[in-house]
Amino acid sequence: MHEMALMASMLEIIQDQARQEGFSRVLRVVLEIGRLSAVDPEAMRFAFDVGTQDSVAQGAELTIQETEGLARCISCGTEAQVLAFYDPCPACGRVPLEIVAGRDMRLVSLDVE
């Protein structure tokens, strides 16, 4: 489960911020996950619960905002939401499409004290 590795990286960022900004506790973490990122939100919730034990984020609320996949057709230029990398263009039916959004995972904000 690569979500554990992602969580470890995210926790490093949180702990670095705690040292730099001087906060001692994270109350809430807002995470944005693209639907094409291959990150399972429920697995990420589990990884968060396990990975934040004995850290400044222990007991923090995790809010996950899922973002849509967006692609542009190489043939006709149409932009449309997609659910998978190999979806055909809804306008002309061709593939491949160039993915322009929805592949990222991003730490959006921290509520701290």
Backbone as CSV, one residue per row, in Angstrom:
resi,resn,N_x,N_y,N_z,CA_x,CA_y,CA_z,C_x,C_y,C_z
1,MET,0.850,-1.171,0.000,0.000,0.000,0.000,0.900,1.240,0.000
2,HIS,0.953,1.952,-1.126,1.829,3.121,-1.233,1.304,4.311,-0.444
3,GLU,0.072,4.236,0.040,-0.473,5.315,0.860,0.347,5.503,2.145
4,MET,0.916,4.420,2.682,1.744,4.540,3.882,2.996,5.372,3.587
5,ALA,3.613,5.153,2.440,4.790,5.939,2.053,4.410,7.401,1.818
6,LEU,3.263,7.629,1.186,2.794,8.993,0.975,2.523,9.683,2.305
7,MET,1.920,8.929,3.234,1.633,9.479,4.550,2.925,9.848,5.274
8,ALA,3.939,9.004,5.162,5.227,9.287,5.805,5.822,10.586,5.251
9,SER,5.722,10.796,3.956,6.220,12.029,3.339,5.418,13.236,3.808
10,MET,4.105,13.086,3.883,3.255,14.174,4.334,3.554,14.517,5.794
11,LEU,3.763,13.508,6.619,4.068,13.738,8.030,5.408,14.470,8.186
12,GLU,6.358,14.160,7.322,7.632,14.886,7.331,7.416,16.371,7.071
13,ILE,6.564,16.674,6.114,6.243,18.069,5.799,5.590,18.735,7.001
14,ILE,4.644,18.045,7.626,3.943,18.593,8.790,4.922,18.847,9.933
15,GLN,5.802,17.900,10.200,6.755,18.059,11.292,7.765,19.169,10.998
16,ASP,8.177,19.297,9.747,9.063,20.400,9.363,8.376,21.742,9.603
17,GLN,7.115,21.824,9.245,6.353,23.059,9.463,6.193,23.353,10.952
18,ALA,5.971,22.307,11.756,5.840,22.489,13.206,7.123,23.086,13.777
19,ARG,8.272,22.604,13.332,9.549,23.143,13.808,9.739,24.598,13.342
20,GLN,9.427,24.854,12.081,9.638,26.197,11.522,8.670,27.231,12.100
21,GLU,7.410,26.819,12.268,6.376,27.761,12.693,6.111,27.741,14.200
22,GLY,6.627,26.713,14.888,6.505,26.661,16.338,5.175,26.187,16.890
23,PHE,4.405,25.462,16.116,3.167,24.919,16.679,3.430,23.543,17.277
24,SER,2.576,23.160,18.230,2.799,21.900,18.941,1.746,20.843,18.639
25,ARG,0.667,21.258,17.982,-0.411,20.297,17.727,-1.161,20.667,16.460
26,VAL,-1.469,19.646,15.676,-2.288,19.823,14.473,-3.697,19.353,14.798
27,LEU,-4.668,20.209,14.520,-6.059,19.881,14.785,-6.755,19.292,13.567
28,ARG,-6.354,19.793,12.394,-7.016,19.368,11.157,-6.031,19.450,10.001
29,VAL,-6.089,18.449,9.136,-5.277,18.406,7.920,-6.242,18.332,6.740
30,VAL,-6.067,19.224,5.784,-6.875,19.194,4.565,-5.964,18.726,3.433
31,LEU,-6.373,17.642,2.817,-5.592,17.000,1.770,-6.434,16.939,0.502
32,GLU,-5.840,17.313,-0.612,-6.506,17.237,-1.915,-5.930,16.048,-2.677
33,ILE,-6.821,15.172,-3.135,-6.391,13.980,-3.869,-7.109,13.939,-5.216
34,GLY,-6.345,13.898,-6.282,-6.925,13.803,-7.618,-7.422,12.386,-7.894
35,ARG,-8.523,12.296,-8.596,-9.114,10.984,-8.895,-8.219,10.108,-9.782
36,LEU,-7.275,10.716,-10.469,-6.365,9.958,-11.328,-4.998,9.757,-10.671
37,SER,-4.896,10.020,-9.384,-3.610,9.959,-8.682,-3.230,8.559,-8.223
38,ALA,-4.140,7.607,-8.317,-3.919,6.237,-7.846,-3.771,6.182,-6.334
39,VAL,-4.316,7.180,-5.635,-4.333,7.194,-4.178,-5.764,6.918,-3.739
40,ASP,-5.940,5.868,-2.953,-7.253,5.502,-2.439,-7.532,6.326,-1.180
41,PRO,-8.572,7.171,-1.200,-8.863,8.011,-0.036,-9.063,7.214,1.263
42,GLU,-9.718,6.076,1.196,-9.926,5.294,2.416,-8.623,4.695,2.927
43,ALA,-7.766,4.246,2.026,-6.451,3.754,2.438,-5.621,4.895,3.019
44,MET,-5.795,6.099,2.478,-5.074,7.255,3.007,-5.566,7.596,4.408
45,ARG,-6.859,7.461,4.650,-7.399,7.692,6.003,-6.778,6.711,6.998
46,PHE,-6.695,5.447,6.609,-6.082,4.435,7.461,-4.613,4.781,7.709
47,ALA,-3.889,5.105,6.651,-2.474,5.451,6.777,-2.292,6.674,7.673
48,PHE,-3.210,7.624,7.586,-3.149,8.824,8.417,-3.323,8.455,9.887
49,ASP,-4.316,7.639,10.177,-4.568,7.226,11.570,-3.357,6.504,12.156
50,VAL,-2.772,5.619,11.380,-1.610,4.848,11.844,-0.354,5.729,11.864
51,GLY,-0.143,6.477,10.801,1.099,7.230,10.631,1.254,8.424,11.546
52,THR,0.161,8.962,12.062,0.265,10.152,12.905,0.396,9.828,14.389
53,GLN,0.376,8.556,14.748,0.553,8.186,16.156,1.875,8.748,16.669
54,ASP,1.831,9.281,17.884,3.030,9.844,18.532,3.674,10.972,17.724
55,SER,2.848,11.774,17.069,3.340,12.924,16.306,2.496,14.142,16.660
56,VAL,2.873,15.303,16.136,2.095,16.520,16.373,0.704,16.439,15.748
57,ALA,0.501,15.493,14.846,-0.792,15.345,14.165,-1.658,14.231,14.759
58,GLN,-1.203,13.605,15.840,-2.006,12.529,16.443,-3.374,13.080,16.859
59,GLY,-4.415,12.390,16.465,-5.781,12.788,16.793,-6.360,13.870,15.904
60,ALA,-5.587,14.353,14.946,-6.083,15.405,14.051,-7.168,14.850,13.124
61,GLU,-8.060,15.721,12.730,-9.096,15.384,11.746,-8.464,15.449,10.360
62,LEU,-8.775,14.475,9.524,-8.308,14.488,8.140,-9.496,14.764,7.230
63,THR,-9.408,15.842,6.468,-10.425,16.174,5.479,-9.808,15.938,4.107
64,ILE,-10.466,15.107,3.312,-9.973,14.814,1.962,-10.923,15.433,0.944
65,GLN,-10.360,16.241,0.079,-11.106,16.837,-1.024,-10.659,16.133,-2.298
66,GLU,-11.583,15.462,-2.965,-11.234,14.783,-4.218,-11.432,15.739,-5.387
67,THR,-10.448,15.770,-6.280,-10.556,16.610,-7.469,-10.757,15.726,-8.701
68,GLU,-11.496,16.240,-9.642,-11.824,15.496,-10.861,-10.611,15.370,-11.773
69,GLY,-10.637,14.325,-12.577,-9.647,14.185,-13.637,-10.095,15.027,-14.823
70,LEU,-9.172,15.738,-15.406,-9.479,16.575,-16.562,-8.459,16.270,-17.649
71,ALA,-8.956,16.099,-18.878,-8.066,15.766,-19.989,-8.416,16.590,-21.221
72,ARG,-7.426,16.730,-22.105,-7.606,17.440,-23.374,-7.334,16.451,-24.494
73,CYS,-8.225,16.429,-25.461,-8.062,15.544,-26.608,-6.952,16.071,-27.512
74,ILE,-6.027,15.214,-27.840,-4.914,15.588,-28.715,-5.414,15.833,-30.141
75,SER,-6.473,15.127,-30.540,-6.987,15.262,-31.909,-7.844,16.498,-32.121
76,CYS,-8.836,16.726,-31.234,-9.785,17.815,-31.486,-9.696,18.968,-30.489
77,GLY,-8.927,18.791,-29.405,-8.736,19.876,-28.441,-9.802,20.001,-27.373
78,THR,-10.802,19.126,-27.392,-11.849,19.182,-26.385,-11.283,18.862,-25.007
79,GLU,-11.702,19.627,-23.989,-11.353,19.323,-22.609,-12.580,18.747,-21.934
80,ALA,-12.377,17.680,-21.170,-13.504,17.024,-20.511,-13.028,16.289,-19.263
81,GLN,-13.976,16.060,-18.344,-13.674,15.248,-17.171,-13.533,13.795,-17.597
82,VAL,-12.573,13.096,-16.975,-12.361,11.682,-17.258,-12.272,10.927,-15.940
83,LEU,-12.608,9.649,-15.995,-12.533,8.794,-14.818,-11.300,7.900,-14.845
84,ALA,-10.737,7.711,-16.040,-9.578,6.837,-16.187,-8.646,7.413,-17.261
85,PHE,-7.389,6.987,-17.201,-6.383,7.501,-18.136,-6.712,7.210,-19.593
86,TYR,-7.381,6.117,-19.871,-7.596,5.703,-21.257,-9.018,5.910,-21.737
87,ASP,-9.748,6.801,-21.065,-11.083,7.141,-21.550,-10.945,7.814,-22.919
88,PRO,-11.886,7.531,-23.833,-11.847,8.211,-25.134,-12.413,9.626,-25.023
89,CYS,-12.121,10.426,-25.995,-12.654,11.788,-26.056,-14.177,11.721,-26.182
90,PRO,-14.911,12.462,-25.364,-16.374,12.433,-25.472,-16.890,13.114,-26.739
91,ALA,-16.075,13.961,-27.363,-16.505,14.669,-28.576,-16.230,13.872,-29.846
92,CYS,-14.997,13.313,-29.968,-14.648,12.651,-31.228,-14.385,11.148,-31.068
93,GLY,-14.324,10.673,-29.823,-14.135,9.243,-29.578,-12.703,8.747,-29.702
94,ARG,-11.766,9.632,-29.949,-10.369,9.209,-30.131,-9.608,9.158,-28.811
95,VAL,-8.509,8.440,-28.870,-7.533,8.408,-27.794,-6.168,8.633,-28.433
96,PRO,-5.167,9.060,-27.771,-5.108,9.312,-26.335,-5.530,10.739,-25.997
97,LEU,-5.804,10.924,-24.717,-6.078,12.247,-24.187,-4.885,12.664,-23.331
98,GLU,-4.620,13.946,-23.282,-3.556,14.484,-22.435,-4.172,14.857,-21.093
99,ILE,-3.717,14.231,-20.019,-4.245,14.525,-18.690,-3.706,15.883,-18.255
100,VAL,-4.617,16.789,-17.878,-4.199,18.132,-17.463,-4.473,18.403,-15.988
101,ALA,-5.286,17.578,-15.333,-5.550,17.751,-13.898,-6.067,16.442,-13.314
102,GLY,-5.875,16.307,-12.007,-6.422,15.143,-11.319,-5.415,14.076,-10.972
103,ARG,-4.122,14.330,-11.217,-3.081,13.337,-10.914,-2.354,13.644,-9.608
104,ASP,-2.648,14.776,-9.002,-1.875,15.258,-7.867,-2.466,14.853,-6.519
105,MET,-1.595,14.873,-5.529,-2.005,14.843,-4.138,-1.310,16.033,-3.496
106,ARG,-2.062,16.835,-2.743,-1.507,18.083,-2.240,-2.005,18.356,-0.833
107,LEU,-1.089,18.734,0.046,-1.447,19.173,1.384,-1.923,20.609,1.270
108,VAL,-3.230,20.830,1.489,-3.829,22.135,1.252,-3.649,23.045,2.453
109,SER,-3.964,22.538,3.657,-3.867,23.398,4.832,-3.779,22.583,6.110
110,LEU,-3.307,23.258,7.151,-3.235,22.696,8.493,-3.897,23.677,9.445
111,ASP,-4.754,23.162,10.320,-5.256,23.951,11.437,-4.436,23.503,12.643
112,VAL,-3.783,24.468,13.299,-2.823,24.125,14.348,-3.063,24.954,15.603
113,GLU,-2.406,24.526,16.671,-2.397,25.355,17.887,-1.016,25.288,18.501
